[in-house]
Amino acid sequence: MRHRNALNRLSRPSGHRRALMRNLASSLFLHGKIRTTHAKAKALRPFAERLVTLARRGDQHARRLAFARLGDKAAVKLLFDEIGPRNANRPGGYTRITKIGNRPASGDAAPMAVIEMVGAAAGEAAKGKAKRRRRKKAAEGES
C-alpha cells in the first residue's frame, strides 16, 4: 500500500533526486521555461512553487532557505529580485505544465512536457540574459 506516500521518487536515490530538483529549478528560474519529461515536471512543480513563495517573503532568512534548497546564487538572486516581486499578488500557481504531444524522449520514449513560469514577463528573464550576453560579446570585441 502506498498510503500517504506522495513523493514521486523518480527511480533515483535521494541525493540524485535532490540534485535533479535543484538543477531543474535553477534552469526554470533562469530561462523561464524548460522542456523535460512529464513525471519530472510534475515532481518539480511543488519544489519550485515553494521557492517562489519564499521569494515573495523576501527577507534574509527566506533567501538563505532558498539558497540551501537551490544552491545557485544567480538563480536565487533572480528569484528574489524579479520572480518574487512579480508574483507578490498571485495566491499560488506560479508554474504551468503543458504536455508536448507526440514528442517522446529519445532515450526511453517517456512523454515530454514544458514547465514554465506563469506571468506576462515569464520569458523576459531568458530574453534579458541573451541581451546581456550579446552586449558583453560586443564589448569584448571592441576592446
ROSEGU-810294 format. One line per field, with one value per residue (C-alpha): residue number from 0; x, y, z; residue in three letters; chain. Coordinates in Angstrom, 1 decimal. Layout:
<rs>
resi	[NUM;...]
c1	[X;...]
c2	[Y;...]
c3	[Z;...]
resn	[ALA;...]
chain	[A;...]
</rs>
This chain:
<rs>
resi	[0;1;2;3;4;5;6;7;8;9;10;11;12;13;14;15;16;17;18;19;20;21;22;23;24;25;26;27;28;29;30;31;32;33;34;35;36;37;38;39;40;41;42;43;44;45;46;47;48;49;50;51;52;53;54;55;56;57;58;59;60;61;62;63;64;65;66;67;68;69;70;71;72;73;74;75;76;77;78;79;80;81;82;83;84;85;86;87;88;89;90;91;92;93;94;95;96;97;98;99;100;101;102;103;104;105;106;107;108;109;110;111;112;113;114;115;116;117;118;119;120;121;122;123;124;125;126;127;128;129;130;131;132;133;134;135;136;137;138;139;140;141;142]
c1	[0.0;1.2;-0.9;0.5;3.5;3.0;6.7;7.5;10.9;11.6;13.6;16.5;18.3;17.6;20.8;20.4;16.8;17.7;20.4;17.9;15.3;18.0;19.2;15.7;14.5;17.6;17.1;13.4;14.1;17.0;15.3;11.6;10.6;12.2;11.4;11.6;9.6;6.1;7.0;9.9;7.8;5.1;7.8;9.4;6.2;5.8;9.6;9.6;6.4;7.7;10.8;8.7;6.6;9.9;10.9;7.6;8.5;11.8;13.6;17.1;16.0;13.9;16.8;19.1;16.5;16.1;19.9;20.1;17.5;18.7;22.5;22.8;23.5;22.4;19.1;18.4;19.2;16.8;14.2;14.2;14.8;12.4;10.2;9.1;8.0;6.3;4.2;3.5;-0.2;-0.7;-2.1;-0.2;0.0;3.3;4.1;2.3;2.8;2.0;2.2;4.0;2.0;3.7;7.2;8.6;12.0;14.7;16.1;13.1;10.1;8.8;6.0;7.5;6.2;7.1;7.1;7.1;6.7;3.2;3.0;3.3;7.1;7.9;10.1;11.7;14.4;15.8;15.5;17.3;20.0;20.5;20.7;23.3;25.3;25.2;26.3;29.1;30.4;30.1;32.1;34.8;35.0;35.5;38.4]
c2	[0.0;3.5;5.4;8.8;8.4;11.5;11.9;10.7;9.1;9.1;5.8;7.7;7.7;10.7;12.6;12.2;13.3;16.3;17.3;16.8;19.1;21.8;21.7;21.7;24.6;26.7;26.2;27.0;30.3;31.4;30.5;31.0;27.6;24.2;21.0;17.8;14.6;14.9;13.0;15.3;18.4;17.1;16.5;19.9;21.9;21.8;22.3;25.4;26.9;26.6;28.6;31.3;31.5;32.1;34.7;36.5;36.9;38.5;38.6;37.4;34.2;33.2;34.0;31.7;28.9;29.3;29.1;26.0;24.3;25.7;26.1;28.6;32.3;33.6;31.7;32.9;36.5;36.3;34.6;37.2;40.3;39.6;36.5;37.0;40.7;39.9;37.2;39.2;39.4;35.9;33.4;30.4;28.6;30.1;27.4;25.8;22.3;21.8;18.3;18.2;15.9;13.0;14.0;11.3;11.4;10.0;7.5;5.8;7.3;9.0;11.6;15.1;18.4;22.0;23.6;27.4;30.3;31.9;35.6;38.1;38.6;34.9;34.7;38.1;36.5;34.5;37.4;39.7;37.1;36.8;40.6;40.9;38.1;40.0;43.2;41.5;39.9;43.3;45.0;42.3;42.7;46.5;46.3]
c3	[0.0;-0.9;1.5;2.4;0.1;-2.0;-3.1;-6.6;-6.2;-10.0;-9.6;-8.1;-4.8;-2.6;-3.3;-7.1;-6.8;-4.7;-7.3;-10.1;-8.5;-7.8;-11.4;-12.9;-10.6;-11.4;-15.1;-14.8;-12.9;-15.2;-18.5;-17.7;-19.1;-19.7;-21.6;-19.6;-19.0;-17.7;-14.5;-13.7;-14.4;-12.0;-9.3;-9.9;-9.6;-5.8;-5.3;-7.4;-6.1;-2.5;-3.6;-5.2;-2.0;-0.1;-2.6;-2.1;1.6;0.5;3.9;4.6;6.3;3.3;1.0;3.0;3.0;-0.8;-1.3;0.9;-1.3;-4.7;-4.3;-7.2;-6.4;-9.8;-9.6;-6.0;-7.0;-10.0;-7.9;-5.2;-7.3;-10.2;-9.8;-6.2;-6.6;-9.9;-8.2;-5.0;-5.6;-7.0;-4.5;-5.8;-9.1;-10.3;-12.8;-15.8;-17.2;-20.8;-22.4;-25.7;-27.9;-29.9;-28.9;-26.7;-25.1;-27.4;-24.8;-23.2;-25.1;-22.0;-22.5;-22.6;-21.2;-20.9;-17.5;-17.5;-15.1;-15.3;-16.0;-18.7;-18.1;-17.7;-20.7;-20.1;-17.9;-20.8;-23.2;-20.8;-20.3;-24.1;-24.4;-21.7;-23.3;-26.7;-25.1;-23.3;-26.5;-28.3;-25.5;-25.7;-29.4;-29.2;-26.6]
resn	[MET;ARG;HIS;ARG;ASN;ALA;LEU;ASN;ARG;LEU;SER;ARG;PRO;SER;GLY;HIS;ARG;ARG;ALA;LEU;MET;ARG;ASN;LEU;ALA;SER;SER;LEU;PHE;LEU;HIS;GLY;LYS;ILE;ARG;THR;THR;HIS;ALA;LYS;ALA;LYS;ALA;LEU;ARG;PRO;PHE;ALA;GLU;ARG;LEU;VAL;THR;LEU;ALA;ARG;ARG;GLY;ASP;GLN;HIS;ALA;ARG;ARG;LEU;ALA;PHE;ALA;ARG;LEU;GLY;ASP;LYS;ALA;ALA;VAL;LYS;LEU;LEU;PHE;ASP;GLU;ILE;GLY;PRO;ARG;ASN;ALA;ASN;ARG;PRO;GLY;GLY;TYR;THR;ARG;ILE;THR;LYS;ILE;GLY;ASN;ARG;PRO;ALA;SER;GLY;ASP;ALA;ALA;PRO;MET;ALA;VAL;ILE;GLU;MET;VAL;GLY;ALA;ALA;ALA;GLY;GLU;ALA;ALA;LYS;GLY;LYS;ALA;LYS;ARG;ARG;ARG;ARG;LYS;LYS;ALA;ALA;GLU;GLY;GLU;SER]
chain	[A;A;A;A;A;A;A;A;A;A;A;A;A;A;A;A;A;A;A;A;A;A;A;A;A;A;A;A;A;A;A;A;A;A;A;A;A;A;A;A;A;A;A;A;A;A;A;A;A;A;A;A;A;A;A;A;A;A;A;A;A;A;A;A;A;A;A;A;A;A;A;A;A;A;A;A;A;A;A;A;A;A;A;A;A;A;A;A;A;A;A;A;A;A;A;A;A;A;A;A;A;A;A;A;A;A;A;A;A;A;A;A;A;A;A;A;A;A;A;A;A;A;A;A;A;A;A;A;A;A;A;A;A;A;A;A;A;A;A;A;A;A;A]
</rs>
